[in-house]
Amino acid sequence: MIYYLPRNMISWYNRIMNTFESLLAELNESQYKAATFENKHCMVLAGAGCGKTKTIIARAVYLISQGIPADRIQILSFTRKSASEIYERVRISVGEEQTKGLHTSTFHTWCLNIIRANAKLFGKEGFTILDRDDQLQIFRLYRGRHAKGTFPTAEQINDLYSFARNTKKSLSSCFDLNLPEYAELKEKIATIMKNYEQKKEENNYIDYDDILDFVSAAINGYPEIAVYIGKQYDYILVDEMQDTNPLQWTLLEPLSKYCTLFCVGDDAQSIYGFRGADFNNVHSFSERIPNSEILRLEDNYRSTQEILELSNWMLSKSPLNYNKQLQAVRGPGNIPEIHDFDNEWEQSRFVAELLENKKAEGDAFSDNLILVRSSSDARPIETAFIQKNIPYVFIGGMKILESAHIKDILSLLRICVNSKDEIAWMRYLLLWQGIGEKTASEITTEAVTLTSNADVLEYIGKCQNQYNFSNEVSAAIKTICEKEFAPKEAVTLAVQYLSPQLIEKYKGSQWEKRKKDFESLLRLSEKYSNLTEFIDSCICEPMNDAGLIPEQEKDLVTISTIHSAKGMEKERCFVINVSAGTYPNSRDIDTIEEIEEERRVLYVALTRAKNELIITRILKANFAYDSSDSGKLMEMYFLNELPNELVKIVSHKKVDDLPPAFKTGKPLNIKVGIDFS
């Protein structure tokens, strides 16, 4: 029997095949092999700049071209931005109609959607998500009841708790790894954590780690749930696999029995061990997943060969076998430079003056990326830029959606979505004049027991008379509750109602700068169809402010911590203070795992540069030379024995202007004292 496709189906098939053929023409041989790989689970080890994103997009387009329905494909990434970009590029390739139902999201959004869709099954109807600030408030509450003498901070307790969750390790082993100096306080800290978990249970809160853990527990504890979730997909595609932790692994491994995994990542860019990321999820993939194969991408499209030679040398010095030798498709270019300075201020002045000169020559400020280890390392650079009027954006510090004034606006929206959100009530009520902590606590205690918005509004109305505060407290709630399916209108109204309170709260705290962030919040709200989705997104995936900069303000130098720079690339890249004691960091040299993660941090930094790589060092860094461990730090320094042909070294040290005797360090024959004659 002969089957004939309807004419419209023939037209669609020809179009999608032509689209895929044109996409294939852009792939190299290794990318093509990965995109069209069949019948096995696959781990694609893709070096920096080797086209990881292009390959995962080509894979999705290939699967759709082979007749796999888009809604049978789940793509997982680590940021909202990258998930959106992957979806858009697939949509452009195959068309709107064929992309319908394609799932692209972060791990947390994926699991959150599973919980929301099956809230009754999970016993989590009407829950509130706690962000980090919310968690810290609760931990501070219970810490205050137990802390005596030397005791870890609420931040340390929270981080320890989260690390244990994500790594699936016991509390004892996590103390050994993270807070060994507080090991004798384990029982007290365990009590605080139990109080925290009880508080979540009583108030129907879930935190960031719960989102993954609830789904993992269901999949691993109930085989029928694993079958139910796993059989919703034919393929799960995972981007940036090197960033996954053991908790995320417990989501993927059981589902591999029912659908095919296609994972893309780079073991040499695994730099989030401090958050629980497991290097072996990539490095040992084929040993962990039966019927799987490892493919490699080593043709680099980002950097010149000279930059890659230095990066390759860095990995070759590791005792771990990365088996990676990147080759530049673009060919040769400028040799990397190392500039040595006496101190961080001379270093910062050099960077600012160089950028100033390059701008005068016609370069854009946006061609430049400044990479630092931490926000504190960026301060001298920022100071120099301010002095020179060089515009910049800093990435890696507090994100817009984590800032206090934005969280104030969100507190009102959170109440309207879930009137039992105790933390949101306290934050919202304390914004209003005439409401102190005692009054806010009394109102909150009663409000969270009420079952409907109508009851809440009636109760707040009574409180207005009792406590004598503005009727706008309830008017704001009433108005925004009516905007459940119009997030942009809800945000606009919340800003209007709360601006007078926020102006008072933040007077003298750069209010003019803060209020600009509300425009970013409005732009973000446009992407969502209801308030619940919008608030979930704000808490689960705080957007970096760099993604919300208006187009007319885009000619900025980017300063970023290395851990926030994944996926970035710029024409010219500065890696700041690559000194002994910093690479590896003097605090992370106790184990080979820590040292090698430090090596990978530097590798990530070096591979961001496209045409120019400029490394700076401070050769009199106190922590390198003045500590008792200075010899050990010098011995472990990553740039020891660096071949001369790989870099050009330029010294800016003032010692070069001194007489030869000072340079050699030989003592002068000087005698001092009084004339005894």
N, C-alpha and C positions, 0 to 999 in steps of 0.2 A: 504494500500500500504506500502511495506517495502522499506526503503531507506538504501543503503549501502555506507559507506564511502570508497573513493578510498584508495588503500593500502598505498600510501605515506601519506595520511591524518591520517590513523589509526596509522601509525608509529609515526607521529608528536604528535598526541593526547596522545598516551601511554607515549611518552618521557616527554612531558610537565607535565602530571599528576604525573609521577614518580618523576620529579623534585619538583613539589609542595608538594608531600607527604613527601619527604625528608626534605624540608624546614619546613613543619608543625611539623615534629618531633623535631625541635629545638625550637618551640614556647611553652610558658606555656599556661595555660588555658585562661587567660585574653587576651594574645596576639592573640591566635587562634580565640577567639570570635570576636575581633576587625577586624582581617584580613579577616574574612569570613562574616562580617556583611552585611545584605541585607535590601533593600527596604526603607531605611531612610537615611537622612543626619546623620553624626556621628561626634562627638567631642571626641577624645580619650585624656583624661587627664593622661599624662604619667609622673610620678615622675622622678627626676634626676637618670640617670643610669638604667632606667627600660626598655630600648630597644625600644625607639621611632623610630629610623631609621630602625631597623630590622622589626618592625611592618608595617611601611609604604612600605617597600620593599616587604614584604609578601603580603600586600594588592594588590600591582600592579601585582605580580606574580599570585595571586589567580584570579584576574579579567581576566588576559590573559588566564589562564587555563579554565575559564568559557566561553571562546569564544569572549570576548570583544577585538576588534582590538586595537593594541597598539597605533595607531594614534588617537584613541578616548579617550585617557587618557592624562591629563595634570598634571604633578607634579610640584609644586611650592616650592622652598626653598629660603633661604636668602643669600646664598653665592654660587658663581660659583663652589667652591670646593665640597660642600655638594651635589649640584645638579648633578655634574659629578659622584660622588661616588654612589649615588642612581641609576643612569642610568647603571653604570658598573655592579653593583651587580644584578640588574634585568636582564641585558644582559647575565651574567654568568649563571643565573638560568634558563632562558628559551631559550637561544640561540640567535645568531645574527639575524636570519631571523624573528623570532617572536617579536623582539624588534624594528624592523624598524618602524619609524614613532612615537615612544614614545616620548612625549614632556617632557623634564625635564629642568627647567630653574629657574632663579630668577624672581620675579615679574617684575622687570624693563626690563629684556631681553624679557620676554613674551609680555609685552606691546609694547616694541620697535619693535618686529617682526610684531605685528599687524599693527602698524603705517607704517612700511616700506612696508608691503605687500599691504597696502591700502593708499599709500601716497597721491594720488590724492583726494581720499575721505576726508582725513584729511586736505587737503590743505597744505601739508608739504613735497613737493618734494625737494630734494637736501638740506635738513636742516643740520645744524651742532649742535652737542651736546656740551653744556657748562659744563665743570667740575667746581669744587668749586673754584679753582684758577681763572678761567675765570670769574665766577660770581663776585668774590671779586674785580677784576679789574674794572668791570662796576660799581659796587656799590661805589667804591672809587672815580671814575670819577664824579658821580652825588652827592656824599656826599660832595666833595670838593666845590661844588657850593652852598651848603645850610648850611654847618656846621659853626656855630659860637659859641664860648664859649664852655661850657660843652655839649658834643654831643656823642651819641653812636658810636662805631667803625663800620667800614664796615662789620667786622665779626659778630658783634651783630645784625646789620640790616639784613644781609643775613640769620642768624639763625632764627630771628624773622619771616622773610618772609617765610622761609621753614616750620617753625613750624605751621604757620597759614594755609599753603597749606595742610600739612599732617594731621592736626587735624580737618580741615574744620571749624575752629573757625573764628570769626570776628577779625579784627586787634585790636579793643579796648580790647576785652577779652584777647588777647595774650599779650598786654602790661601789663595788670593787673597780668598775670601769670609770665611773663618773664622779663619785663623791667619797673616795676611800677615807678621807679625813673625818667623815661624819658617820662611819659605819656603826659606832657604838650607839647611835641614836636611831637605829633602824626601826625599832619597835614603836617609838613615838611618832616617827615620820609615817610608818605604815598606818598608824591610827588616824593621822591627819588625812591620808589618802582614802581610808575607809569612810571617814566622815564626808569627804568630798563625794564619793560614789553614792553614799546614802542620800546626800543633798540632791544629787542629780535624779535619783530614783523618785524621791518625794515630790519634786517639782517638774517632773517630766522633761528634764533637760537632757540633751546629748551633746557631747563635745566633738571636736574635730576627729579624734581617733575613734570614737564610738561609731561614727558613720561607716568606717571601713570594718570595724570589729564586729558589728551586728551582722553584716552581710557575710563576713568570713565565718562567724560562728554558725550561721544558718547553713551555709554551703558545706562546711566540714562536719557539722553535727547531725545533719539530716540529709541523707542521700537523695531523697526525693526532691529536696530544694535545689541541690546541685544539678540534678537532671532537669528540673523546671527552668532554672536560669541558663544552664549550659546549652540547652536545646533551642533557646531563643536565637542563637547565633550559629552561623556556619564558620565565621572567622572573627577572631579578636586580634586587632593590630595594635601593638604597643610601641609608642615613640619614647625615646630617652629611657630605655630599659635599665640603664646603669643606675638610675636614680631610685629604682624600686627598693622597698625594704621587705623584711620577712613577713610583715603583716599583709602587704600587697601580694607577695608571692603566694600566700595561702588563699588568695582570691583566684589567681591565675592557674595554679597547678591542678586543682580539682576540676576546673572547667576544661582543661586540655583533654580530658577523656571524651568530651562531647562536641568540641569545636576545635578548629585548627589555630594555633598561635603563630603569629608572624611578628617578631620583636626586632626592633632596631635600636642599637645603642653602641656605646664605646666604653670598654672597660678602662681605658686610659683617661676617661673623663668622669670616673666615679669619685665624687668629691664631697658627698653628703653623709659620710659615715657618722658624723656627730649627730645627725638627725635619725640615724638608724638604717640608712641605705646600705644594702648588702652587695658588695663587690662581686660576690660569687653568683648572684642572680644572672649576671652576664658571663662571667669568666668560666662558670661551670654549668652553663645552660644544657649542653648536650648530655652531661652526666645526670642531670636532674630530670630531664624530660625525655622519656623513651620516644623512639621513632622521630628524632630531630636531627637537624644538620646545621652546621655553622658555615656561613658565607662571609666574605670579607670585601669591603670597599676601601681601597687605598689610594685612588686617584683624587688628589686634592685640587679643588677648583677655586679656593680662596686665596692662598698665600703663594708667594714666590718660593723657589727651591731653597734659597739661603735661609729663609725663616724656618722652613721644614727641616733643614739639616740640623739646626740647633735643637728643634723639638724632638727629632728622632734620636739625637745624641742623648738628650735628657732621659728618654725611656730606655735606651740601651744600657744605661748605668744602673738600672733597677735589677734586683735579684729575681723579680717576677718576670715571667716570660710573656710579654705582650704580643710578641710575634707581629710587630707592626712597623712598616717602613713606608711612610707617606711620600708620594711623588707628586710634584707640582705640574699640573696640566699647563699652567701659564708659563712655565720655564723660569729662567734666572731673573734676579732683580738686585735690590740693595742688600748689602751685608748688614746683619743686625749690629746695633751699637750698644756698648755699655758705658755709662757715664758715672764716674766716681766723684762723690762730694764729701765735704767735711761734716755737714749737718743737713737736717730736713728743710731748713729755710733756704739754704743755697740751692738745694735740689728743686724746691718749689719755684723759686725765682727763675731758674733755668727753663723749666717747663713753660711757665707763663710767657717769658720773653720769646721763646721759640715759637709758640703759637701766635703771638702778636706779630712776629716777623712773617710767618707763613701766611697769615691773613692779609698782610700788606702786599704779599706777592700774588694774591688772588685765590688762595685756598679758602675753603669754607671751614668755620669752626666745627661744623658737624662731621668733618672728616676725621676727627680725633676722638680717641677713647683712652681714658686714664684709668688704670686698674690698680686698686689698693686692696690690702688684706681686710681692713675694717673701716668703719665710719670715722673712727678717731684718726686713722692714718690719712684721711682725706682733708682734715682740718687745715694743715699748712697750705695744701694745694688750693683749697677754697679761698683762704686768706689772700694768697697771691693773685688769684683770678679777680677777686673783688677789688683789689688795689689797681689792677690793670683794666678794669671794666670789661672782663671777658665773660660773656654769658655762658652759663653751664646748667646742667641738670645732674643731680646726684641720685643714683639708684643703689638701693641696698640698705637705706635707713628705713624710717617709718613710712609706710605706704599711706596714700591719701585715705583709704577706707579704714585705716587703723588709727587715724588722728582723732583727737578728742571732739572737735567741733562737728565732724561728720558722724561720729558715734552718738552725739547728742541728737542730731536729726533722726538717725536710725532708731533711737529709743522710742520716739513717738510712733514711727511706722511699725515697730515690733509690737507695741501694745495693741495697735489696731488689728494686727494679724493674730495675736495670741494674748488675750487679756490676762493670762495666768503667768506671764513673763515677769517674775519678781524683780529681776535685775534691771530690766528696761523701765519698769515703774519707778524704781528708786532714782535712776538717772534722770528720767523725764521730770518727775515732781520736783527734784532739787534745783532744776533750772529756774523755777518760778519764785518771784519775790513773795515773801510771807510763808514759804514752806521750808522748814528746817528738817534736819535728819529725824527728829522724833516724830514730827507730823507726817513726814513722808513714809516712815516705817509703819505708823498706825494705819494710814490710808492703804498702803500696799498690802499689809496683812489681811485686810478685809477684801480688797479688790480682787485678789487672786483666787478667792473662794467663790466668786460669782460665776454664773454659768452662761450668761449672754451679754452681748454688748449693751443691750437696753438696760439690763440691771446695773452694769458698770456705770453707764452715763447717769442713771438715776442716783446712784450712790455718790458719785463725784459731785453732782449737783447739791446734794445735802451737805457734803463736806465744805463746799464753797461758803455756805452760810455759817457753818460751825467754826471753820478756821479762818474765814475772812480773806480768801485769795481770789484772784481774777476768774471771771466766768469763762475766759478764753482757755483755761486748762481743759475744761470739758468740751468746749466748742471745737477746739483743734482735733480732739479725738473723734467727735461726732462727724465732722466734715470729712476727715480722711478715711474713716471706716466706710464711707459711701464711695470711695475711689479704689476699691479692692482690685478692680481690673483696669486701672489706669495709673500705673506706677509713676509716670512723668508728672501727671497732675498732682498726685499725692506728695511727691517730693517738692514740687513748687509750693504747695500749700503749707507743708511742714516748715519750709524755709521762711515763708511769710510770717507764720505764727511765732516762730522761735527766734527770728533775727533780733528783736529788741532784747530778749533775754541773753542771747549769745554776745551781743555787743557789750552788754554790761559785764558778762562773765569774762570776756577776753579783752577788755580794754587794756591797752598797754601791752598786749600780746600779739601784735601784728595782725589786728583784725582785718585790715584791708587785704592782706595777703591770704588770710584764711578764707575769706568769703568768696574768693575766686574759685575755691575748690567745689563750691556748690554747683557751678556750671559743669564741672566734670561729672558730678553725681547725676545731674540731669541728663547728660549725654548717655551715661551708662544705663539709666532707667529706661531709656527709649527701646532697649533691646528686649524688654521683658513684657509678658502679657498680663501678669498679676503680681501683687505685692509679695506674696510668699516666695515665688521664684526669685524675685529681685533681692529680697533680704537674704535668702539662702545663699545666693551668689556673692553678695557683699561679705558675708561671714566666712564662707568656705574658700573663696578665691579672691582675696584682696588684690585689686589691680594696682600695679606700679604706676606712679604718677607720670612716668615717661610715656606711657601709652595714651595719656590724655592731654598731651601738650598741643595747643592749637597749631595749625599748619604755619601761620605767620610767625610763630615763635620757635620754629624747628632748627634754626641755625645756632645750635648750642653745642658746646663741648660736653661729652658724656663722661662723668666720673662715676665709676661703679666698683663695688666690691667684686672680687673674682667670683664669689659664689652666686652673685646676681647677674653674671655676664654670660651665662650659657646661651648660645645661639647668636650672640652679638658678633659683629665684625666691623672693622673700620679701616680706612686707608692707612692711617697712622695710629699705632698703639704704643702707649707708654706703660711699662710695668714698673711700679714704684717700689723702691727700697728692697731690691732683691739682695739682701745682705745676710751674712752669717747670723744665726739666731732668729731670722725671719723665715728662711727657707732651708731646712724645715724650721717651723716655729719652735722656740725653745720649750714651749709647754707641751708639745706633741712629739716627743722623741722616746717614749717609754717602750713602745712595741714596734715591730717591723710593719704592722698594719697601719699604725699612725704615721710613721715616716713615709710609707709609700703613698698614703693618701695625700700627704703634704707635697710629694713629688707630682702627683696628678694635678693638684691645685696650680702649681707653676706651669705645668704642661698646658692646662686649659688657658691660662693667661697668655702664654707665648703664641698659641695658635689662633688668637683673635685677630692678628694683624694681617692685612692684605699686602701692603707694599713696603711699609716701614715699621720696624720693631725697635723701640728705644727702651733699654733697660737702665734703671738708675740704682745706684748703691750708695749707702752711707758707711764708709769704712771705719768710722769711730763709733758705731752703734754701741751704746752702753751695755745692752744685754749680751752683746757678742764678746766684748773685750774686757769688761770690768767684773764679770761674774766668775765664780769659782769653776763654772762649767765651760769657760771660754775655749779651752783646748778641745773639749768634746764637740762643741758647737762648730768650731772651725773644721774639725775633722769630718763632720757630717754634712757640711755645706754643699749644696747641690751643684754649685758652679766650680767646685774644685776640679783641677786637671782639665779645665776647659781648653780644647785645642785652639791655638791662636788663629787658625784660618777660618774659624766659625764666626768670629766677632771682631769688631773694631773697638778697642778700649780707649776712652778719652778721659783724662784726669782733670777735674776742676778743683783739686785740693790745693789749698794755699801753700802747702809745704813746698810746692814746685818753685815758689819765688824765694825760698830761703837759701842760705849758703850751703854748699855741699856737705859741710860737717853736720848740719842739722838733719839733712836727708839721710845720712848714713847712720845717725843715732850715736856716733862715737862721742864721748864726753870731752868737752874742751878743758884745757889745763888752766883752770881758774882757781886762784887762791883769794880768800876773803878774810877779813878780821881787822883788828886795830893795829896801829903802829906802836909797838912796845918800847921804842927807843926813848 
